[in-house]
């Protein structure tokens, strides 16, 4: 079974999904905090306060999300350009998210828009046209039903909920946060970024820390013609984390104002089959889980481990499933969400190795050891300062347990989990100190 890279093809829609999740969570915490401090945001004269009565009315104590009692909730996240854009109903991004409510694990699978398959009722087409076809031909259930049926063919799983947002919604979310701060790894100069008139405009951004408003952030996550989809996915990861940070930096009062703004944004730019009480249930789960939730991301592509191959249909570039059907993807998705094929894959673990000693060539020598062991080394450099001790600053991911053990037991590193964000390119940054020995 081939396993794909976890951090590729994370689309714009996930950015919106993250914000909505945090909006519900912070809104919930704002009210809970006010009650704990003896104050109420709304005094309705009844015992128990606003939140107690509201949640009681919604039945949050007993009502569960679809699939929650069975332990799994599946959601389709969809991003479209929206009005005043070319191809307003063509899906720019698709993510199938499966939430294990017992283990507190969210598995997200990004589906490329060039995937060529049979759209129920319309014959073969790219998957990004499924929603548009269903909507414009006014089939029963509309475009979303057609899209859900199409995605189900790919992942082999039922879908409980859908959430669709457009580009304008994304822009407004970022602006409501007061913009976001991101680190641009290298200069961007995209002379093929589409404008609103069907032509192109130049999008340029210098390397370094940049503060982006909504429009610039949208360009940052969409630009790909002069880079690649892989580069774009990394920028989207950075944007996710930046939006999260900007939201949390607002604190309780600022967060409450943003929640109010998001209500207006949602009404104009979001479509979903989730009812209000179900959003509140998501917020309660988020509050209960806190930082215990684990988010793993996967994508399907044309790499040797991506399950798809390049194709050409009447001169049109497409991606097609390896072997002609989606059986391998079905097995992969089922294995991931069931926890049966989370085997440790060394080649997908990325290290940066930094030499914090005066011993010339130490980092390069150890990088060779790692590569011989099957790991990937993305950077070899000197540390900014010398150190007597060797440390490994890593992501906190239960799928990397074997790697943690290897560093601790074979090389005596002090492993610090959670020092890197999920969006960082490396799984671990290894700092070789004076105590490090390669013999």
Long-range contacts (C-beta under 8 A, 24 or more apart in sequence): 1-328, 1-331, 1-332, 1-335, 1-341, 2-304, 2-305, 2-306, 2-307, 2-328, 2-332, 3-305, 3-332, 3-341, 3-343, 3-345, 3-348, 4-298, 4-299, 4-300, 4-301, 4-303, 4-305, 4-306, 4-307, 4-332, 5-298, 5-299, 5-301, 5-303, 5-305, 5-306, 5-348, 6-296, 6-297, 6-298, 6-299, 6-348, 7-233, 7-234, 7-237, 7-297, 7-422, 7-423, 8-110, 8-229, 8-230, 8-233, 8-299, 8-301, 9-110, 9-111, 9-112, 9-229, 9-233, 9-299, 9-300, 9-301, 10-95, 10-108, 10-110, 10-233, 10-236, 10-237, 10-240, 10-297, 10-299, 11-77, 11-79, 11-92, 11-93, 11-94, 11-95, 11-110, 11-236, 12-79, 12-92, 12-93, 12-167, 12-170, 12-218, 12-221, 12-222, 12-236, 13-77, 13-78, 13-79, 13-93, 13-94, 13-95, 13-163, 13-164, 13-165, 14-77, 14-93, 14-95, 14-108, 14-236, 14-240, 15-170, 15-173, 15-221, 15-236, 15-239, 15-240, 15-243, 16-77, 16-79, 16-163, 16-165, 16-169, 16-170, 16-173, 16-270, 17-77, 17-95, 17-97, 17-163, 18-240, 18-243, 18-244, 19-173, 19-243, 19-247, 19-262, 20-163, 20-262, 20-266, 20-279, 21-282, 21-283, 21-286, 22-244, 22-247, 22-248, 22-286, 23-247, 23-258, 23-259, 23-262, 24-279, 24-280, 24-282, 24-283, 24-286, 25-283, 25-286, 25-287, 26-247, 26-248, 26-252, 26-255, 26-256, 26-258, 26-259, 27-255, 27-256, 27-259, 27-283, 28-280, 28-283, 28-284, 28-286, 28-287, 29-252, 29-287, 30-252, 30-255, 30-256, 30-259, 32-287, 33-252, 41-256, 55-280, 55-284, 58-276, 58-277, 58-280, 59-277, 60-277, 60-280, 60-281, 60-284, 63-277, 63-281, 64-281, 65-101, 65-160, 65-161, 65-278, 65-281, 65-282, 66-160, 66-161, 67-160, 68-101, 68-281, 71-100, 71-101, 71-102, 72-98, 72-99, 72-100, 72-101, 72-337, 73-98, 73-99, 73-101, 73-160, 73-161, 74-98, 74-99, 74-157, 74-158, 74-159, 74-160, 74-161, 75-99, 75-159, 75-160, 75-161, 75-162, 75-163, 76-147, 76-148, 76-151, 76-159, 76-161, 76-162, 76-163, 77-108, 77-162, 77-163, 78-131, 78-144, 78-147, 78-162, 78-163, 78-164, 78-165, 79-164, 79-165, 79-166, 79-167, 79-170, 80-131, 80-164, 80-165, 80-166, 80-167, 81-166, 81-167, 82-166, 82-167, 82-168, 82-169, 82-269, 83-166, 83-168, 84-168, 84-196, 85-167, 85-196, 86-194, 86-198, 87-132, 88-166, 89-131, 89-132, 89-135, 89-136, 89-143, 90-128, 90-129, 90-131, 90-132, 91-127, 91-128, 91-130, 91-131, 91-132, 91-147, 92-128, 92-167, 92-222, 94-127, 94-128, 94-151, 96-151, 96-154, 96-155, 96-157, 96-159, 96-333, 98-157, 98-333, 98-336, 98-337, 100-337, 101-285, 103-339, 104-289, 104-292, 104-293, 104-294, 105-293, 105-294, 105-295, 105-296, 106-293, 106-294, 106-295, 106-296, 107-296, 107-298, 107-336, 107-337, 108-295, 108-296, 108-297, 108-298, 109-155, 109-297, 109-298, 109-299, 109-300, 109-333, 109-336, 110-233, 110-297, 110-298, 110-299, 110-300, 111-151, 111-154, 111-155, 111-300, 112-229, 112-299, 112-300, 112-301, 112-308, 112-319, 114-317, 114-318, 114-319, 115-154, 115-300, 115-308, 115-318, 115-319, 115-320, 115-321, 116-311, 116-313, 116-318, 116-319, 116-320, 117-150, 117-153, 117-154, 117-320, 117-321, 117-326, 118-153, 119-146, 119-150, 120-146, 120-149, 120-150, 120-153, 121-146, 122-146, 124-313, 126-316, 126-318, 127-151, 127-154, 131-164, 144-271, 144-273, 153-326, 154-326, 154-329, 155-326, 155-329, 155-330, 155-333, 156-326, 156-329, 156-330, 156-333, 156-334, 157-333, 157-334, 157-337, 161-272, 161-273, 161-274, 161-278, 162-271, 162-272, 162-273, 163-270, 163-271, 163-272, 163-274, 164-270, 164-271, 164-272, 165-269, 165-270, 166-269, 167-218, 168-268, 168-269, 169-265, 169-266, 169-268, 169-269, 169-270, 170-214, 170-217, 170-218, 171-214, 171-215, 171-217, 171-218, 172-214, 172-261, 172-265, 172-269, 173-214, 173-243, 173-262, 173-265, 174-212, 174-213, 174-214, 174-217, 174-218, 174-243, 175-213, 175-214, 176-258, 176-261, 176-262, 176-265, 177-243, 177-246, 177-247, 177-250, 177-258, 178-246, 178-250, 179-211, 179-212, 179-213, 179-214, 179-217, 179-246, 180-211, 180-212, 180-217, 180-239, 180-242, 180-243, 180-245, 180-246, 181-209, 181-210, 181-211, 181-212, 181-242, 181-245, 181-246, 182-209, 182-210, 182-212, 182-217, 182-220, 182-235, 182-238, 182-239, 182-242, 183-208, 183-209, 183-210, 183-238, 184-208, 184-209, 184-210, 184-220, 185-234, 188-220, 188-223, 188-226, 188-227, 189-226, 190-219, 190-223, 190-224, 190-225, 190-226, 190-227, 191-226, 192-225, 192-226, 193-219, 193-222, 193-223, 193-225, 212-242, 229-301, 233-299, 234-423, 234-425, 237-422, 237-423, 238-423, 240-423, 241-421, 241-422, 241-423, 294-397, 294-398, 295-422, 296-336, 296-397, 296-399, 297-422, 298-336, 300-329, 307-332, 342-399, 344-399, 344-400, 344-401, 344-402, 344-403, 346-373, 346-374, 346-375, 346-403, 347-374, 347-375, 347-376, 348-376, 349-375, 349-376, 349-400, 349-403, 349-427, 349-428, 350-375, 350-376, 350-377, 350-378, 350-425, 350-426, 350-427, 350-428, 351-375, 351-376, 351-377, 351-378, 351-426, 351-427, 351-428, 351-429, 351-430, 352-377, 352-378, 352-379, 352-380, 352-381, 352-426, 352-428, 352-429, 352-430, 353-377, 353-379, 353-380, 353-381, 353-430, 353-432, 354-381, 354-382, 354-383, 354-429, 354-430, 354-431, 354-432, 355-381, 355-382, 355-383, 355-432, 356-382, 356-383, 356-385, 356-386, 356-387, 356-390, 356-431, 356-432, 356-433, 356-434, 357-386, 357-387, 357-432, 357-433, 357-434, 357-436, 358-386, 362-432, 362-436, 362-438, 363-432, 365-438, 366-430, 366-432, 366-436, 366-438, 369-438, 373-406, 375-403, 378-425, 378-426, 379-426, 383-431, 383-432, 386-434, 387-431, 387-433, 387-434, 388-433, 388-434, 388-435, 389-414, 389-433, 389-434, 389-435, 390-414, 390-430, 390-431, 390-432, 390-433, 390-435, 390-436, 391-415, 391-416, 391-430, 391-431, 391-433, 392-416, 392-428, 392-429, 392-430, 392-431, 393-419, 393-420, 393-428, 393-429, 393-431, 394-418, 394-419, 394-420, 394-427, 394-428, 394-429, 395-419, 395-420, 395-421, 395-422, 395-424, 395-427, 395-428, 397-422, 397-427, 400-427, 403-427, 403-428, 411-436, 412-436
